[in-house]
């Protein structure tokens, strides 16, 4: 009997790699599309973007991986304890002889799981202070521009525009987005950032307030508004935002982060805008109240003024006495000024009557005679004195003093005589006649100094440099009658010569 070797079998041996990859191909071909339901555990978000996790139930567990290219397309964020339904393919990891599921999509397995995930996210954001009341911004009372983020085809936008048009006609900017599905959260976030990026004074008006609106729906329909990234975008915005997602009983994550939550989109429009008719009525009421208050204040002040005026004398009584004194003084002043002018005119006439050339010549002659007399007396006195003190030793000194005194007196007399001559020439009333003027004398011999001194029909005498003429005043011009022989000037008494007294020079 011959022994056979072990390798004489008809089945060829596999290498470990061949078997591992053969199993891999078999599983991927047989289970290339698998929907798997279970609870997530050991969720790890790797730094390279991949997500590693385990899906289990009460009896078994399977590893899973989500490549980074599929992470953003997941319906929910993978978290520990979340019950999900995943779709993918079964494959193996040859290096470890393990099999796993490569996940393409993921969705929550039920409402309870979604709500549990939402509660955990709410607790996280609340701990960071995103829900704090002090960070809520006040809404503008009268916005000029309203920004609306919603679907352009639904009934929500029509309700909002209709409500704003009825209450507060203003400029409305609509940013169209999808409000359901995987892309809704990203589009709403982009719209919020876009509105906040508009600069004041630019080509597009910057909204004063934003409204994020969507109609009602199930938890799954509204789940896009529970996105963490969307909530953080709402918190970071600078423009006040009103959340109007779903009906009054629906609550989403951005309702807690927004500055104000509206139960419906229509209510959001009412929150964002005032009622123009109410404002007009309020302004009218304020105007009436202001008018009544002003009238009441004026009436009160008038009453107080009248009450105070009763204790005071009337202004006419206060001014009557002063007015009477003023009238009397003004009447007296006119008469006093006229009398004063008349008195001074008469005094001036008296003075000018005495200042004639004859008077100056007489005074000049008198001074000359007195000076000659003094010279004669001086000579006579000097002769007698020379005879008495001829032999005296002081004769030369006395003679010198006598001559100096005489010279000084003669110089003073000469100066006085020159001054009197200048005065005579300046006061000569006939000096202007040499320049072509004439003196007008009235019938009583006084000079006429103004036209008011002459009456119509009055006769006057016009004295020229050579001769004189008589004339008659006719009211407008002077009528000169025919030439009459000059009348002899009345003789004036010659003034008496000044008295001289003999004085002793020594």
Backbone torsions as a table, in degrees:
resi	resn	phi	psi	omega
1	UNK	NA	136.3	-176.6
2	UNK	-107.2	133.2	177.8
3	UNK	-80.0	136.9	177.9
4	UNK	-97.9	141.1	178.2
5	UNK	-74.3	155.1	-178.9
6	UNK	-63.2	-27.2	-176.4
7	UNK	-86.6	11.5	178.4
8	UNK	-85.8	9.0	-179.7
9	UNK	-71.4	158.5	179.7
10	UNK	-80.2	-18.1	-179.3
11	UNK	-84.2	118.5	178.9
12	UNK	-73.3	147.3	-179.5
13	UNK	-77.9	147.6	176.1
14	UNK	-99.2	147.2	168.6
15	UNK	-82.1	164.7	-179.6
16	UNK	-62.3	-42.5	-179.0
17	UNK	-65.6	-40.4	179.8
18	UNK	-62.6	-43.1	-179.6
19	UNK	-66.4	-41.2	-177.7
20	UNK	-64.5	-44.4	-178.5
21	UNK	-75.7	-28.0	174.8
22	UNK	-65.6	-43.4	175.9
23	UNK	-62.7	-37.8	179.9
24	UNK	-61.6	-46.7	180.0
25	UNK	-66.2	-37.6	-179.3
26	UNK	-64.5	-45.1	-179.8
27	UNK	-66.0	-42.5	-178.2
28	UNK	-67.5	-33.1	177.6
29	UNK	-73.8	-38.8	-175.9
30	UNK	-80.0	-36.7	-177.1
31	UNK	-122.6	53.6	179.0
32	UNK	-74.0	-18.9	176.4
33	UNK	-140.1	113.1	-175.3
34	UNK	-134.5	133.9	169.9
35	UNK	-105.1	125.2	-172.2
36	UNK	-128.8	135.0	179.7
37	UNK	-116.3	134.9	179.2
38	UNK	-178.7	-175.3	-177.9
39	UNK	-105.3	136.4	-178.7
40	UNK	-80.3	142.7	173.8
41	UNK	-150.8	162.6	179.8
42	UNK	51.4	47.3	-180.0
43	UNK	-77.2	124.4	-179.5
44	UNK	-128.6	121.5	175.8
45	UNK	-95.4	104.6	-175.8
46	UNK	-75.1	156.7	-179.0
47	UNK	-65.9	-23.6	179.7
48	UNK	-82.8	-0.2	176.8
49	UNK	103.6	-14.7	178.9
50	UNK	-77.1	155.8	177.5
51	UNK	-121.0	124.2	177.9
52	UNK	-110.8	136.8	-174.9
53	UNK	-154.0	176.2	176.1
54	UNK	-130.4	134.5	176.3
55	UNK	-109.7	128.9	-174.9
56	UNK	-140.9	164.0	168.1
57	UNK	-132.1	-160.1	-174.8
58	UNK	-75.6	-8.8	-176.0
59	UNK	-124.9	-23.3	-174.6
60	UNK	-147.7	169.4	179.6
61	UNK	-146.1	151.2	178.0
62	UNK	-140.5	138.3	177.4
63	UNK	-77.0	153.5	179.1
64	UNK	-144.5	159.0	178.9
65	UNK	-142.3	141.8	175.3
66	UNK	-120.5	113.6	178.7
67	UNK	-68.6	151.9	-171.6
68	UNK	-60.4	-25.7	177.9
69	UNK	-69.0	-20.1	-179.3
70	UNK	-104.1	-3.4	-175.5
71	UNK	-65.2	-44.2	-176.8
72	UNK	-69.4	-20.8	-179.8
73	UNK	-88.4	1.9	179.5
74	UNK	-70.2	145.3	178.7
75	UNK	-72.9	-27.6	179.5
76	UNK	-134.1	160.6	176.4
77	UNK	-85.1	124.7	-179.6
78	UNK	-63.2	124.6	178.8
79	UNK	-141.2	153.8	-179.0
80	UNK	-64.3	133.3	178.0
81	UNK	88.1	-2.9	-179.0
82	UNK	-83.0	130.3	176.2
83	UNK	-87.8	123.7	-172.5
84	UNK	-134.5	165.6	169.7
85	UNK	-119.1	118.8	-176.9
86	UNK	-113.2	153.7	177.2
87	UNK	-124.8	133.1	-179.8
88	UNK	-178.0	-158.3	-179.9
89	UNK	-128.8	151.3	178.9
90	UNK	-88.5	132.8	176.6
91	UNK	-142.5	175.7	-179.9
92	UNK	-120.3	163.2	174.1
93	UNK	-112.6	94.7	-170.5
94	UNK	-57.9	-31.9	-176.1
95	UNK	-68.2	-21.0	-178.9
96	UNK	-122.1	6.4	-179.7
97	UNK	54.2	41.9	178.2
98	UNK	-123.5	151.7	174.8
99	UNK	-110.1	155.1	-177.1
100	UNK	-153.3	169.3	178.5
101	UNK	-112.2	128.7	174.6
102	UNK	-90.2	113.4	-170.0
103	UNK	-89.4	129.7	174.7
104	UNK	-99.1	-35.4	-179.6
105	UNK	-143.8	159.3	-177.8
106	UNK	-150.2	137.1	176.0
107	UNK	-142.4	156.6	-179.0
108	UNK	-67.5	144.3	-176.4
109	UNK	-78.1	-20.6	-177.7
110	UNK	-171.4	172.1	-178.6
111	UNK	-61.9	-41.0	-179.5
112	UNK	-57.6	-42.5	179.3
113	UNK	-67.5	-40.8	179.2
114	UNK	-63.1	-42.9	179.7
115	UNK	-66.1	-36.4	177.7
116	UNK	-63.9	-43.1	177.4
117	UNK	-63.5	-39.9	179.8
118	UNK	-63.7	-40.8	179.8
119	UNK	-64.6	-39.6	178.3
120	UNK	-64.8	-39.7	178.5
121	UNK	-68.3	-37.5	177.4
122	UNK	-63.8	-41.8	178.6
123	UNK	-63.5	-37.8	179.8
124	UNK	-65.8	-47.8	-178.9
125	UNK	-69.3	-33.5	177.6
126	UNK	-65.8	-37.8	177.8
127	UNK	-64.3	-29.2	178.0
128	UNK	-81.5	-5.4	177.5
129	UNK	87.3	13.7	-178.9
130	UNK	-73.6	-18.1	179.8
131	UNK	-99.4	4.7	-173.4
132	UNK	-64.6	135.3	-179.3
133	UNK	-64.0	-30.3	-176.0
134	UNK	-69.3	-17.4	178.9
135	UNK	-91.8	-0.2	178.1
136	UNK	-73.0	133.4	-179.8
137	UNK	-90.5	142.1	177.6
138	UNK	-71.8	147.6	179.3
139	UNK	-82.2	141.3	177.5
140	UNK	-65.3	141.0	-176.5
141	UNK	-73.7	-36.7	-178.1
142	UNK	-135.4	80.4	-177.4
143	UNK	-70.4	143.9	176.4
144	UNK	-91.8	-30.3	-179.3
145	UNK	-133.8	131.2	178.8
146	UNK	-116.8	127.3	176.4
147	UNK	-100.7	129.5	-177.6
148	UNK	-118.5	127.9	177.5
149	UNK	-113.8	107.7	-177.8
150	UNK	-166.6	-179.1	177.7
151	UNK	-76.3	133.5	-177.1
152	UNK	-76.9	-7.7	-174.1
153	UNK	-107.7	-8.6	-176.6
154	UNK	-86.1	177.0	178.1
155	UNK	-76.6	-14.9	-176.6
156	UNK	-63.7	-47.2	-176.8
157	UNK	-65.1	-35.1	178.7
158	UNK	-67.7	-40.5	178.2
159	UNK	-63.3	-42.7	-178.7
160	UNK	-65.1	-47.0	-179.6
161	UNK	-63.1	-40.4	178.8
162	UNK	-64.3	-42.2	-179.1
163	UNK	-67.3	-41.5	179.3
164	UNK	-66.1	-38.8	-179.9
165	UNK	-64.5	-36.6	179.9
166	UNK	-73.9	-34.9	-173.2
167	UNK	-91.9	-50.4	-170.1
168	UNK	-148.2	87.2	-179.6
169	UNK	-60.1	114.6	-179.0
170	UNK	-147.9	179.9	-178.7
171	UNK	-81.7	128.9	-178.8
172	UNK	-120.1	126.4	175.3
173	UNK	-107.4	126.2	-178.9
174	UNK	-109.2	125.3	175.5
175	UNK	-106.1	105.2	-175.2
176	UNK	-72.6	135.7	177.6
177	UNK	-144.8	165.3	168.7
178	UNK	-88.1	143.6	-174.0
179	UNK	-115.1	17.9	179.6
180	UNK	-156.7	140.8	177.7
181	UNK	108.5	-177.1	-175.0
182	UNK	-67.7	-31.8	-176.9
183	UNK	-87.2	-4.2	-174.2
184	UNK	-65.6	-47.9	-176.8
185	UNK	-61.1	-42.6	-179.5
186	UNK	-65.7	-39.7	-179.2
187	UNK	-69.9	-39.7	178.2
188	UNK	-65.4	-40.6	177.7
189	UNK	-62.3	-42.4	178.8
190	UNK	-64.0	-37.2	178.8
191	UNK	-65.8	-42.1	179.0
192	UNK	-63.6	-44.6	178.3
193	UNK	-65.5	-35.9	178.8
194	UNK	-65.3	-43.5	177.6
195	UNK	-64.1	-40.1	180.0
196	UNK	-70.3	-22.5	-179.6
197	UNK	-80.7	-11.9	179.0
198	UNK	-69.3	128.1	-178.9
199	UNK	-88.6	142.0	176.3
200	UNK	-62.1	138.8	180.0
201	UNK	82.8	5.5	180.0
202	UNK	-82.9	-173.4	-179.9
203	UNK	-64.8	-31.8	177.4
204	UNK	-105.7	134.3	-179.3
205	UNK	-67.8	141.7	179.2
206	UNK	-84.9	127.8	-179.8
207	UNK	-64.9	146.4	173.5
208	UNK	-87.3	-20.3	-179.3
209	UNK	-154.9	149.7	180.0
210	UNK	-117.8	147.8	175.8
211	UNK	-128.2	122.0	172.9
212	UNK	-103.4	114.5	-170.9
213	UNK	-129.2	147.3	174.0
214	UNK	-158.4	149.6	177.6
215	UNK	-74.4	-178.2	-177.7
216	UNK	-73.4	170.1	-179.8
217	UNK	172.1	-178.2	179.7
218	UNK	-77.3	176.0	179.0
219	UNK	-62.1	-39.6	179.1
220	UNK	-66.1	-36.7	179.5
221	UNK	-66.4	-34.7	-177.1
222	UNK	-93.5	4.6	-171.7
223	UNK	-67.2	-22.5	178.7
224	UNK	-62.4	-27.7	-179.3
225	UNK	-85.6	3.8	172.2
226	UNK	-100.6	13.6	-177.9
227	UNK	-72.1	136.5	-178.4
228	UNK	-65.7	-43.1	-179.9
229	UNK	-62.0	-38.2	177.8
230	UNK	-65.1	-41.9	179.5
231	UNK	-61.8	-41.4	179.2
232	UNK	-68.6	-34.2	176.7
233	UNK	-64.3	-41.3	177.3
234	UNK	-62.4	-41.3	-179.2
235	UNK	-67.3	-31.5	-177.1
236	UNK	-83.4	-13.0	-176.4
237	UNK	-67.8	151.8	179.4
238	UNK	-96.8	-17.1	-179.5
239	UNK	-92.2	132.3	176.7
240	UNK	-55.6	139.5	-173.0
241	UNK	-129.6	137.3	175.3
242	UNK	-110.2	127.8	178.3
243	UNK	-96.4	124.1	179.4
244	UNK	-134.1	66.0	-177.0
245	UNK	-105.9	121.7	177.3
246	UNK	79.4	-167.2	178.8
247	UNK	-89.6	-174.8	-175.3
248	UNK	-63.4	-32.2	-178.4
249	UNK	-84.6	-10.5	-179.6
250	UNK	-84.5	139.0	179.8
251	UNK	-133.7	129.4	177.3
252	UNK	-123.3	172.9	-175.2
253	UNK	-66.7	-36.6	-177.8
254	UNK	-71.8	-13.7	174.6
255	UNK	-64.0	-32.6	-179.3
256	UNK	-81.9	-27.2	-176.9
257	UNK	-89.1	-28.5	-176.2
258	UNK	-68.4	165.1	-178.8
259	UNK	-75.1	-25.6	177.7
260	UNK	-154.7	140.6	177.2
261	UNK	-107.8	131.7	177.5
262	UNK	-108.9	139.2	-179.2
263	UNK	-67.6	-28.4	-179.9
264	UNK	-143.0	161.2	175.7
265	UNK	-58.8	-36.4	177.7
266	UNK	-64.3	-41.3	177.2
267	UNK	-63.8	-33.5	177.2
268	UNK	-63.3	-41.2	177.1
269	UNK	-62.8	-36.6	178.2
270	UNK	-69.7	-36.5	177.3
271	UNK	-67.4	-35.7	-173.7
272	UNK	-78.2	-24.2	-173.5
273	UNK	-129.4	145.2	172.7
274	UNK	-83.2	176.5	177.2
275	UNK	-97.3	117.4	-176.4
276	UNK	-61.3	-41.2	-179.8
277	UNK	-63.1	-39.8	178.1
278	UNK	-65.9	-39.0	178.1
279	UNK	-64.1	-41.4	177.6
280	UNK	-63.1	-42.7	178.3
281	UNK	-64.2	-39.3	178.9
282	UNK	-64.8	-42.5	178.8
283	UNK	-64.6	-40.9	177.4
284	UNK	-61.7	-41.4	177.9
285	UNK	-64.2	-42.9	177.2
286	UNK	-62.0	-38.5	179.0
287	UNK	-64.9	-42.7	177.9
288	UNK	-64.7	-43.1	179.2
289	UNK	-64.2	-38.4	178.2
290	UNK	-65.7	-41.1	178.9
291	UNK	-64.0	-44.1	179.0
292	UNK	-64.5	-40.6	-179.8
293	UNK	-65.2	-42.2	178.4
294	UNK	-64.6	-42.6	179.1
295	UNK	-63.8	-41.0	178.9
296	UNK	-64.5	-39.4	178.9
297	UNK	-66.2	-43.1	179.1
298	UNK	-63.7	-42.6	179.6
299	UNK	-63.9	-39.9	178.2
300	UNK	-64.1	-43.5	178.1
301	UNK	-65.5	-37.4	178.1
302	UNK	-63.8	-41.8	178.8
303	UNK	-63.4	-43.9	178.5
304	UNK	-63.6	-38.2	179.0
305	UNK	-67.1	-42.0	178.2
306	UNK	-64.7	-38.3	177.7
307	UNK	-63.9	-40.4	178.0
308	UNK	-71.3	-32.0	-178.5
309	UNK	-70.8	-24.4	179.3
310	UNK	-64.5	-29.3	-179.8
311	UNK	-86.7	0.8	-179.1
312	UNK	-112.5	147.2	175.2
313	UNK	-67.8	160.1	-179.5
314	UNK	-70.6	147.0	179.5
315	UNK	-59.3	-34.5	179.4
316	UNK	-64.6	-37.4	178.5
317	UNK	-68.4	-35.3	179.8
318	UNK	-69.2	-32.4	-175.6
319	UNK	-96.2	-10.6	-174.8
320	UNK	-63.5	-49.2	-177.9
321	UNK	-63.3	-44.7	178.8
322	UNK	-64.3	-37.4	177.8
323	UNK	-64.6	-39.3	178.8
324	UNK	-65.6	-44.5	177.8
325	UNK	-62.2	-38.2	179.7
326	UNK	-65.5	-42.2	178.6
327	UNK	-62.6	-43.6	180.0
328	UNK	-63.9	-44.6	-179.3
329	UNK	-64.8	-41.0	179.3
330	UNK	-65.0	-37.6	176.9
331	UNK	-65.7	-43.7	178.2
332	UNK	-65.7	-36.5	-177.5
333	UNK	-62.6	-43.0	179.8
334	UNK	-61.7	-46.7	179.8
335	UNK	-66.0	-39.4	-179.4
336	UNK	-66.4	-40.3	177.7
337	UNK	-64.1	-38.8	178.5
338	UNK	-65.8	-44.8	178.4
339	UNK	-64.1	-41.4	-179.8
340	UNK	-62.6	-41.1	178.1
341	UNK	-64.1	-40.6	179.7
342	UNK	-64.8	-45.1	-179.9
343	UNK	-60.9	-45.9	-179.8
344	UNK	-66.2	-34.2	177.3
345	UNK	-65.4	-41.1	178.2
346	UNK	-65.3	-43.5	177.7
347	UNK	-60.8	-40.0	179.3
348	UNK	-65.0	-38.4	177.2
349	UNK	-64.2	-40.5	178.4
350	UNK	-62.2	-42.4	-178.4
351	UNK	-68.8	-44.1	-178.3
352	UNK	-67.9	-25.9	177.0
353	UNK	-65.5	-33.7	179.5
354	UNK	-80.7	-23.3	-178.1
355	UNK	-88.4	76.3	178.5
356	UNK	-111.7	160.0	177.1
357	UNK	-59.5	-33.8	-179.9
358	UNK	-65.4	-41.3	179.5
359	UNK	-63.5	-41.1	178.3
360	UNK	-65.9	-38.6	178.8
361	UNK	-67.0	-38.6	177.9
362	UNK	-63.9	-44.1	178.7
363	UNK	-63.3	-38.8	178.1
364	UNK	-64.7	-41.3	179.5
365	UNK	-66.1	-40.2	179.4
366	UNK	-63.3	-43.1	178.5
367	UNK	-64.0	-38.3	179.3
368	UNK	-66.3	-42.3	178.1
369	UNK	-62.6	-42.5	-179.1
370	UNK	-65.1	-37.6	179.2
371	UNK	-67.1	-41.1	177.8
372	UNK	-64.1	-40.9	178.2
373	UNK	-62.5	-41.8	179.0
374	UNK	-64.3	-37.3	177.0
375	UNK	-62.7	-43.1	179.1
376	UNK	-63.7	-44.1	-179.8
377	UNK	-64.3	-36.7	179.4
378	UNK	-64.4	-42.3	179.3
379	UNK	-64.8	-42.5	180.0
380	UNK	-65.2	-42.7	-179.3
381	UNK	-66.2	-38.0	179.8
382	UNK	-65.4	-37.8	179.7
383	UNK	-64.4	-45.0	-179.9
384	UNK	-64.7	-39.5	-178.5
385	UNK	-67.8	-37.0	178.7
386	UNK	-64.1	-37.3	179.1
387	UNK	-67.5	-37.6	-177.1
388	UNK	-74.0	-34.6	-172.7
389	UNK	-117.5	31.5	-175.3
390	UNK	-61.4	-43.5	-175.9
391	UNK	-91.9	1.4	-177.3
392	UNK	-76.4	149.5	-175.1
393	UNK	-73.7	-20.8	-175.9
394	UNK	-93.5	7.2	-175.5
395	UNK	-59.8	-44.4	-179.4
396	UNK	-62.3	-39.0	-178.6
397	UNK	-67.8	-43.9	-179.8
398	UNK	-65.0	-38.1	179.7
399	UNK	-64.8	-38.1	178.3
400	UNK	-65.5	-43.9	178.5
401	UNK	-63.0	-42.0	-179.3
402	UNK	-61.3	-41.7	179.9
403	UNK	-66.2	-39.6	179.5
404	UNK	-64.7	-43.4	179.8
405	UNK	-63.5	-40.3	-179.5
406	UNK	-66.1	-40.1	179.7
407	UNK	-64.4	-39.8	179.5
408	UNK	-65.4	-42.5	179.9
409	UNK	-65.6	-40.0	177.5
410	UNK	-63.7	-38.6	179.2
411	UNK	-65.4	-41.8	178.9
412	UNK	-64.9	-41.2	179.7
413	UNK	-65.0	-38.5	178.7
414	UNK	-64.3	-41.1	177.7
415	UNK	-63.7	-43.4	179.1
416	UNK	-61.5	-39.9	-179.8
417	UNK	-65.2	-39.4	178.9
418	UNK	-66.9	-38.9	178.0
419	UNK	-65.0	-40.6	178.8
420	UNK	-64.9	-35.2	178.7
421	UNK	-65.8	-42.5	177.0
422	UNK	-62.2	-40.5	179.1
423	UNK	-65.7	-38.9	179.7
424	UNK	-63.4	-44.2	-178.3
425	UNK	-65.5	-40.4	-177.9
426	UNK	-71.3	-30.3	-178.0
427	UNK	-96.1	7.9	179.5
428	UNK	-69.3	111.1	-178.3
429	UNK	-65.0	-17.2	-178.6
430	UNK	-95.0	2.6	179.9
431	UNK	-65.3	-41.2	178.2
432	UNK	-62.5	-16.7	-178.7
433	UNK	-66.4	-27.7	179.3
434	UNK	-68.0	-20.0	-179.9
435	UNK	-93.6	3.3	177.9
436	UNK	102.0	4.6	177.8
437	UNK	-84.4	168.2	178.9
438	UNK	-134.9	147.3	176.1
439	UNK	-93.9	131.5	179.9
440	UNK	-105.1	115.2	178.1
441	UNK	-112.6	137.7	177.7
442	UNK	-79.3	179.9	-176.8
443	UNK	-63.9	-29.4	-179.9
444	UNK	-83.9	5.4	177.1
445	UNK	89.2	-4.1	179.0
446	UNK	-83.5	153.6	179.7
447	UNK	-78.7	141.4	174.6
448	UNK	-93.6	119.6	-175.7
449	UNK	-101.0	-13.1	177.8
450	UNK	-149.9	162.7	178.9
451	UNK	-67.0	-24.1	179.7
452	UNK	-69.1	-20.1	179.4
453	UNK	-76.7	-11.6	-176.4
454	UNK	-108.9	138.3	178.4
455	UNK	-106.3	155.8	179.2
456	UNK	-62.5	132.9	-179.6
457	UNK	87.0	-2.7	-178.8
458	UNK	-78.6	140.2	179.6
459	UNK	-89.3	138.1	179.6
460	UNK	-133.7	166.0	177.9
461	UNK	-119.7	127.2	180.0
462	UNK	-104.6	114.2	-178.7
463	UNK	-102.2	125.3	178.8
464	UNK	-106.6	-176.7	179.2
465	UNK	-63.3	-37.7	178.2
466	UNK	-124.0	106.1	176.5
467	UNK	83.9	177.3	178.5
468	UNK	-144.0	164.1	-179.5
469	UNK	-137.7	148.4	173.7
470	UNK	-93.4	148.9	-179.0
471	UNK	-146.6	165.5	179.7
472	UNK	-126.5	134.5	179.5
473	UNK	-83.5	123.0	179.0
474	UNK	-105.1	6.8	178.0
475	UNK	103.2	-31.2	-179.4
476	UNK	-121.6	-37.5	-179.2
477	UNK	-142.0	169.3	-178.7
478	UNK	-96.1	128.2	177.2
479	UNK	-98.0	117.6	-178.5
480	UNK	-94.4	117.5	178.6
481	UNK	-73.3	172.7	179.0
482	UNK	-59.3	159.0	-176.7
483	UNK	-63.5	132.0	175.4
484	UNK	-120.7	151.3	-179.9
485	UNK	-62.0	140.8	-179.2
486	UNK	-62.0	140.1	178.3
487	UNK	-82.3	143.4	177.3
488	UNK	-67.2	135.5	179.1
489	UNK	-68.7	138.8	-178.3
490	UNK	-62.3	137.0	179.2
491	UNK	-73.3	136.5	178.3
492	UNK	-107.1	144.5	-178.7
493	UNK	-65.0	137.1	178.9
494	UNK	-73.2	128.1	-179.7
495	UNK	-66.4	148.8	-179.8
496	UNK	-69.5	143.4	179.2
497	UNK	-64.1	147.8	179.8
498	UNK	-67.0	145.6	179.7
499	UNK	-74.6	137.9	177.1
500	UNK	-118.0	142.6	179.2
501	UNK	-120.3	138.9	178.3
502	UNK	-75.5	126.9	179.2
503	UNK	-119.2	159.1	-179.7
504	UNK	-98.4	120.8	179.9
505	UNK	-70.0	-22.8	-176.7
506	UNK	-109.4	NA	NA
